[in-house]
């Protein structure tokens, strides 16, 4: 993989992760109030699937 390909991939990941974070953040915060354990489990799963987001 060339440096240019890596740069393009990083830019694409950033463009996807920012809106996804904006959507999931309020959901996780609300879930923390209702069920802290469930919120932590889901956050961990999202972090493992896409570590750039969190």
PATORLUM-117270 format. One record per atom (N, C-alpha, C): atom name; residue number from 1; x, y, z. Coordinates in steps of 0.1 Angstrom, whole numbers, m for minus. Each point is the difference from the previous one (the first is absolute). Example, Ala and Ser with C-alpha at 12.3 -4.5 7.8 and 13.67 -1.06 7.14 Angstrom:
BEGIN
[r N, 1, [132, m57, 78]]
[r CA, 1, [m9, 12, 0]]
[r C, 1, [9, 12, 0]]
[r N, 2, [m4, 11, m7]]
[r CA, 2, [9, 11, 0]]
[r C, 2, [m8, 11, 8]]
//
This chain:
BEGIN
[r N, 1, [8, m12, 0]]
[r CA, 1, [m8, 12, 0]]
[r C, 1, [9, 12, 0]]
[r N, 2, [m3, 9, m9]]
[r CA, 2, [8, 12, m1]]
[r C, 2, [m4, 11, 10]]
[r N, 3, [8, 10, 2]]
[r CA, 3, [m4, 11, 9]]
[r C, 3, [m12, 7, m4]]
[r N, 4, [m2, 2, m14]]
[r CA, 4, [m12, 6, m5]]
[r C, 4, [m12, m8, 3]]
[r N, 5, [1, m13, m2]]
[r CA, 5, [m12, m9, 4]]
[r C, 5, [m3, 1, 14]]
[r N, 6, [10, 0, 9]]
[r CA, 6, [m2, 1, 14]]
[r C, 6, [m7, 13, 4]]
[r N, 7, [4, 11, m6]]
[r CA, 7, [m5, 13, 2]]
[r C, 7, [m15, 0, m4]]
[r N, 8, [m3, m5, m12]]
[r CA, 8, [m14, 0, m4]]
[r C, 8, [m9, m9, 9]]
[r N, 9, [6, m11, 4]]
[r CA, 9, [m8, m8, 9]]
[r C, 9, [m3, 7, 14]]
[r N, 10, [10, 7, 5]]
[r CA, 10, [m2, 7, 12]]
[r C, 10, [m10, 11, m1]]
[r N, 11, [0, 7, m11]]
[r CA, 11, [m10, 11, m3]]
[r C, 11, [m14, m6, m1]]
[r N, 12, [m1, m12, m7]]
[r CA, 12, [m13, m6, m1]]
[r C, 12, [m5, m5, 14]]
[r N, 13, [8, m5, 8]]
[r CA, 13, [m3, m5, 13]]
[r C, 13, [m5, 12, 8]]
[r N, 14, [7, 11, 0]]
[r CA, 14, [m4, 11, 7]]
[r C, 14, [m13, 6, m4]]
[r N, 15, [m3, 0, m13]]
[r CA, 15, [m13, 5, m5]]
[r C, 15, [m11, m9, 5]]
[r N, 16, [2, m13, 1]]
[r CA, 16, [m10, m9, 5]]
[r C, 16, [m2, 1, 15]]
[r N, 17, [11, 0, 7]]
[r CA, 17, [m1, m1, 15]]
[r C, 17, [m6, 12, 6]]
[r N, 18, [2, 12, m5]]
[r CA, 18, [m5, 12, 6]]
[r C, 18, [m15, 0, 1]]
[r N, 19, [m7, m2, m12]]
[r CA, 19, [m15, 0, 1]]
[r C, 19, [m5, m12, 9]]
[r N, 20, [7, m11, m1]]
[r CA, 20, [m4, m12, 8]]
[r C, 20, [1, 3, 15]]
[r N, 21, [11, 7, 4]]
[r CA, 21, [2, 4, 14]]
[r C, 21, [m11, 10, 4]]
[r N, 22, [m3, 9, m9]]
[r CA, 22, [m10, 10, 3]]
[r C, 22, [m14, m6, 3]]
[r N, 23, [m3, m11, m7]]
[r CA, 23, [m13, m7, 1]]
[r C, 23, [0, m9, 13]]
[r N, 24, [11, m7, 2]]
[r CA, 24, [0, m10, 11]]
[r C, 24, [3, 6, 14]]
[r N, 25, [7, 12, 0]]
[r CA, 25, [3, 6, 13]]
[r C, 25, [m12, 2, 9]]
[r N, 26, [m10, 7, m5]]
[r CA, 26, [m12, 3, 8]]
[r C, 26, [m8, m13, 4]]
[r N, 27, [1, m10, m9]]
[r CA, 27, [m7, m13, 3]]
[r C, 27, [7, m6, 12]]
[r N, 28, [14, m1, 0]]
[r CA, 28, [7, m6, 11]]
[r C, 28, [m2, 8, 13]]
[r N, 29, [0, 13, m1]]
[r CA, 29, [m2, 8, 12]]
[r C, 29, [m14, m3, 6]]
[r N, 30, [m10, 0, m8]]
[r CA, 30, [m13, m3, 6]]
[r C, 30, [m1, m14, 5]]
[r N, 31, [6, m10, m7]]
[r CA, 31, [1, m14, 5]]
[r C, 31, [7, m1, 13]]
[r N, 32, [11, 8, 2]]
[r CA, 32, [7, 0, 13]]
[r C, 32, [m9, 3, 12]]
[r N, 33, [m10, 9, m2]]
[r CA, 33, [m9, 4, 10]]
[r C, 33, [m10, m12, 3]]
[r N, 34, [m3, m7, m10]]
[r CA, 34, [m10, m11, 2]]
[r C, 34, [7, m13, 4]]
[r N, 35, [11, m4, m6]]
[r CA, 35, [7, m12, 2]]
[r C, 35, [15, 1, m3]]
[r N, 36, [8, 3, 11]]
[r CA, 36, [14, 3, m2]]
[r C, 36, [7, m12, m6]]
[r N, 37, [m3, m12, 5]]
[r CA, 37, [7, m12, m5]]
[r C, 37, [m2, m2, m15]]
[r N, 38, [m12, 2, m5]]
[r CA, 38, [m3, m2, m14]]
[r C, 38, [7, 11, m8]]
[r N, 39, [1, 12, 5]]
[r CA, 39, [7, 10, m7]]
[r C, 39, [14, m3, m1]]
[r N, 40, [7, m4, 10]]
[r CA, 40, [14, m4, 0]]
[r C, 40, [2, m11, m10]]
[r N, 41, [m8, m10, 0]]
[r CA, 41, [1, m11, m9]]
[r C, 41, [m1, 4, m14]]
[r N, 42, [m10, 8, m4]]
[r CA, 42, [m1, 5, m13]]
[r C, 42, [12, 9, m5]]
[r N, 43, [4, 9, 9]]
[r CA, 43, [12, 8, m3]]
[r C, 43, [12, m8, m3]]
[r N, 44, [2, m11, 8]]
[r CA, 44, [12, m8, m2]]
[r C, 44, [m1, m7, m14]]
[r N, 45, [m12, m5, m3]]
[r CA, 45, [m2, m6, m13]]
[r C, 45, [2, 9, m12]]
[r N, 46, [m5, 12, 1]]
[r CA, 46, [3, 10, m10]]
[r C, 46, [14, 4, m1]]
[r N, 47, [7, 1, 11]]
[r CA, 47, [14, 3, 0]]
[r C, 47, [8, m11, m6]]
[r N, 48, [m3, m12, 2]]
[r CA, 48, [7, m11, m6]]
[r C, 48, [m2, m1, m15]]
[r N, 49, [m12, 4, m4]]
[r CA, 49, [m3, m1, m14]]
[r C, 49, [5, 12, m8]]
[r N, 50, [2, 11, 6]]
[r CA, 50, [6, 12, m6]]
[r C, 50, [6, 9, 10]]
[r N, 51, [13, m3, 3]]
[r CA, 51, [7, 7, 11]]
[r C, 51, [2, 15, m3]]
[r N, 52, [m2, 4, m12]]
[r CA, 52, [2, 14, m3]]
[r C, 52, [m11, 9, 6]]
[r N, 53, [m12, m6, 1]]
[r CA, 53, [m12, 8, 5]]
[r C, 53, [2, 5, 14]]
[r N, 54, [4, m9, 9]]
[r CA, 54, [0, 4, 14]]
[r C, 54, [13, 2, 6]]
//
